[in-house]
Every structure is written in structure tokens, then in C-alpha cells.
């Protein structure tokens, strides 16, 4: 389910020092619950998901429509200097202790580029003609040795067109696509095999 932005902003997440000029678009409680060491399994599941596999037909149709529009109008093309928007990867903003920490994460079917990973958070970016966006995944301590996944989305629209496009797709994301993704994540998480062990330790400053 969707959460108030404060549910993310109250956490100790490193992402806020990296994207102070981005807007926090929305926050979701993921239906992924487990032990501290299971963050690795949660991250691998999200990174390996293909939106074309969404079982809910209306959500799948909307995603396919978005793909077709992106192909026709070049919306998904990574920004270049020729667009007036140089490819401004957030990797250049990372502090030294976060650089290279997510090099082993690969997205199966979505155009995200990993930025960093710690024991309880992960961030990846995507940049195209409409916006520069960041997906942040957190493993939130619920007490009693139990954790729950949380996803936050940060965006920086590309001018008036990007702002309008984000406003256009927002209702479809919130009411159809994202809830369908959450249900799919829940089924996949509940059906997974035994966890493969914990994340390699990643630094968190004192």
C-alpha cells in the first residue's frame, strides 16, 4: 500500500543526501517481510522482475501501451547532450564509501542503473527524455528481528513536457500498475525458496 512520504523521510536513508534537488514522488510498503539477512533476496527479486510478466491484464496493457508510446516518441531514450540534457548520472554525487557497492546488481528487464547498496538500502537511477528518476529500496526494521521492504520513488522532470507527462501517468501508476506490481511481488516472495544468505557487509558511517 502507499505510505505518506514521512514514512520514508523519517528513516536514516543515505539517499536524501544524494538527491536534495529531486522530488519524492511516492512511497510504498512492499509486501516483503523477513529477517535482516533477507534483504539480498528481496533486492534480487525486484531487480529480476519483468513488468511484461504482470499477471493483472489491465496493468500489463497499460505497461505495454507505455512501451509503445516510448518507442514511437523516443521517451525512453537515455538523455544525451544533443537533447540539451547531458547524461547527469548521480554516481558522480556518491560519497566514497558508497561507490562501487552495487556493481553486482543487474536489472533483468527495466532500464535502471544501480547506484549503491548497504545492508538495508539500495538505489538505482533511470534517465530519459521525460525525467531523471531514482528507485530507492529500504529494509525497514519492524522490531523483533523482522524487517519489511519499502520503496520510494524520486523524480526530476525534464521541463514542462516531463512535468505534464508525469502528471498524466500518475493516476494510472497509483491505481492500476503499482498495486498490481505489489500483488505480484507478494506472490513471488511467498513462493520463493530458502534465502541464499545475507548481503556482503556494506559500510554505514558511524
C-alpha positions in Angstrom: 0.0 0.0 0.0 1.0 3.6 -0.4 2.5 5.4 2.6 2.8 9.0 3.5 6.1 10.5 2.4 7.0 11.0 6.0 7.3 7.2 6.4 10.4 7.4 4.2 11.7 10.8 5.2 11.8 9.7 8.9 14.3 6.9 8.1 18.1 7.1 8.3 18.5 6.7 4.5 21.6 7.9 2.7 19.6 8.7 -0.5 18.5 12.1 0.8 22.0 13.5 0.9 22.4 12.5 -2.8 19.1 13.8 -4.3 18.2 17.0 -2.4 17.0 18.6 -5.7 14.7 15.7 -6.6 11.0 15.4 -5.6 9.8 12.5 -3.5 7.0 11.2 -5.8 5.6 8.4 -3.6 6.4 5.7 -1.0 5.1 2.2 -0.9 5.2 -0.5 1.8 6.3 -3.6 -0.1 4.7 -7.0 0.8 8.1 -8.4 1.5 8.8 -9.4 5.1 11.8 -11.3 6.5 14.9 -11.4 8.6 17.8 -8.9 8.4 19.8 -11.1 6.0 16.9 -11.5 3.6 17.3 -8.0 2.1 19.5 -9.6 -0.6 16.7 -11.9 -1.6 14.2 -9.0 -1.8 16.6 -7.0 -3.9 17.3 -9.8 -6.3 13.6 -10.4 -6.7 12.8 -6.8 -7.6 15.8 -6.5 -9.9 14.8 -9.7 -11.7 11.2 -8.7 -12.3 10.0 -8.1 -15.8 6.9 -5.8 -15.9 5.8 -7.6 -19.1 5.0 -10.5 -16.8 2.4 -8.7 -14.7 -0.5 -11.1 -14.3 -3.2 -8.4 -13.9 -4.3 -7.8 -17.6 -5.2 -4.1 -17.3 -1.8 -3.3 -15.7 0.0 -5.3 -18.3 -1.9 -3.5 -21.1 -1.0 -0.1 -19.6 2.6 -1.1 -19.4 2.7 -2.3 -23.0 1.0 0.9 -24.1 3.6 2.9 -22.3 6.3 0.9 -24.1 4.8 1.6 -27.5 4.5 5.3 -26.8 8.1 5.3 -25.6 9.2 3.6 -28.8 7.2 6.0 -31.1 8.2 9.2 -29.4 11.7 8.2 -28.1 10.6 8.8 -24.5 12.8 6.0 -23.1 15.9 7.0 -25.0 18.7 7.8 -22.5 19.3 11.5 -22.4 22.4 12.9 -24.3 24.0 16.3 -24.7 22.1 16.6 -28.1 18.9 16.7 -26.1 20.1 19.6 -24.0 20.1 17.3 -21.0 23.6 15.8 -20.6 23.5 12.4 -19.0 23.9 13.5 -15.5 24.4 10.3 -13.6 24.0 10.6 -9.8 27.0 8.3 -9.5 29.2 11.5 -9.5 27.5 12.6 -6.3 28.1 9.4 -4.3 30.4 9.7 -1.3 33.5 7.5 -1.4 32.1 4.8 0.9 29.2 4.1 -1.4 31.0 4.0 -4.7 31.0 0.5 -6.3 28.8 -1.1 -3.7 26.1 -2.1 -6.1 28.3 -3.2 -9.0 27.0 -6.8 -8.7 23.3 -5.9 -9.1 21.8 -6.4 -12.6 18.2 -5.5 -13.7 16.7 -8.1 -15.9 14.2 -6.1 -17.9 14.0 -2.5 -16.7 16.4 0.3 -17.7 17.7 1.1 -14.2 21.4 1.6 -13.4 22.4 0.6 -9.8 23.9 3.4 -7.7 24.7 2.0 -4.3 23.8 -0.7 -1.8 24.2 -1.0 2.0 22.9 -3.7 4.4 19.5 -2.1 4.4 19.1 0.2 1.4 19.6 0.3 -2.3 19.2 2.9 -5.0 19.1 2.8 -8.8 18.5 5.6 -11.4 16.9 5.9 -14.8 17.3 8.9 -17.1 15.3 9.6 -20.3 13.7 12.5 -22.2 10.8 12.9 -19.7 12.6 12.7 -16.3 15.5 11.6 -14.2 14.3 9.2 -11.6 15.6 7.2 -8.7 14.1 4.0 -7.2 15.1 3.5 -3.5 14.5 0.2 -1.7 14.8 0.0 2.0 14.7 -2.9 4.5 12.9 -1.3 7.5 13.3 -2.6 11.0 9.9 -3.6 12.4 11.2 -4.8 15.7 11.6 -8.4 17.0 14.1 -9.2 14.3 11.6 -8.7 11.5 12.0 -6.3 8.5 9.8 -5.1 5.7 10.6 -3.7 2.3 9.8 -0.1 1.4 10.1 1.5 -2.0 10.4 5.3 -2.6 10.5 7.0 -6.0 12.3 10.3 -6.5 11.9 12.2 -9.8 13.2 15.3 -11.5 11.0 16.0 -14.6 12.6 17.3 -17.8 10.9 20.7 -18.2 7.2 21.3 -18.9 6.8 18.3 -21.1 8.2 16.0 -18.4 6.1 17.6 -15.7 3.0 17.1 -17.8 3.8 13.5 -18.7 4.4 12.6 -15.1 1.1 14.1 -14.1 -0.6 12.2 -16.9 0.6 8.8 -15.9 0.4 9.3 -12.1 -3.2 8.2 -11.6 -2.6 5.0 -13.7 0.5 4.2 -11.7 -1.1 4.7 -8.3 -4.4 3.0 -9.1 -3.5 0.2 -11.5 0.1 -0.5 -12.3 1.8 -0.2 -8.9 -0.9 -2.1 -6.9 -0.6 -4.9 -9.4 3.2 -4.9 -9.0 2.8 -5.2 -5.2 0.4 -8.2 -5.6 2.9 -9.8 -7.9 5.8 -9.2 -5.6 3.8 -10.7 -2.7 3.1 -13.9 -4.6 6.7 -14.2 -5.8 8.0 -13.6 -2.3 5.7 -16.1 -0.6 6.6 -18.7 -3.3 10.4 -18.2 -3.1 12.8 -20.9 -2.0 15.1 -20.7 1.0 17.1 -17.5 1.3 20.6 -17.6 -0.1 22.3 -15.9 2.8 22.9 -12.3 3.8 24.3 -9.4 1.9 28.0 -8.8 1.9 28.6 -6.2 4.5 28.3 -2.7 3.2 29.6 0.4 5.0 27.5 2.7 7.0 29.3 5.7 8.6 29.2 5.9 12.4 
